Amino acid sequence: MSYGEQIALRTQAELNEVAPAALVGVRSTAEDQFLERLRHGETAAFEQLVAERTSDIYGLLVRLTSDAEEARDLTQETFLRAYQAIGKFRGDADLKTWLYRIAINQARNRWRWWRRRRRDATVSLDATVGESERTIAAQLEDRAAADPEQETLAHERERQLRTALQNLRSAYREAVILRDVEGFTYEEISETLQLNIGTVKSRLARGRLELRKKLEGSF
């Protein structure tokens, strides 16, 4: 299922339900040891981190930018920044949350850079998601190959959703993607975006409302 369908097929009740509070986990000894290896600059540990998290970070950046090539560049930049900063990582937040925060900051910085140069935002329909490097369009074709009408409708829904997401304010888009696509809890989003939970809920509610308005009559 593409990320567009994950959002588009949610019911009104699902969009408005309150996420359960995150369970506070205790990091295992193995995780603490892995963090220590990272902090000490062990190459093998960082290579493991890159191997385990590249797909997640790349997928997030594709969704934020709708540009596969841009997402690849930003993924590399994210891990470069992480490598430079890992020695100062205290472990207060989850490592994945910390990486997502860096990735989102890189996307914000690139967006501001392009805006200063008056580049119009465009939506790429050829963005790839996940390790398969296959486009969303190709995935939809696989599912709808036996029904050309459904295939056409799926393409149109995906296009409309991607356009609507890209036209949301970045603050709202980040909240919607982290919650409704990545499946983060409010607490995880709070840590990632460094906002209080009340602000997270407000941005998510407004983002969902704006998204529904933009998609009114489309689904």
Secondary structure, 3 states (H helix, E strand, C coil): CCHHHHHHCCCHHHHHCCCCCCCCCCCCHHHHHHHHHHHCCCHHHHHHHHHHHHHHHHHHHHHHHCCHHHHHHHHHHHHHHHHHHHHHCCCCCCHHHHHHHHHHHHHHHHHHHHHHCCCCCCCCCCCECCCCCCEHHHHHHHHHCCCHHHHHHHHHHHHHHHHHHHCCCHHHHHHHHHHHHCCCCHHHHHHHHCCCHHHHHHHHHHHHHHHHHHCCCCC
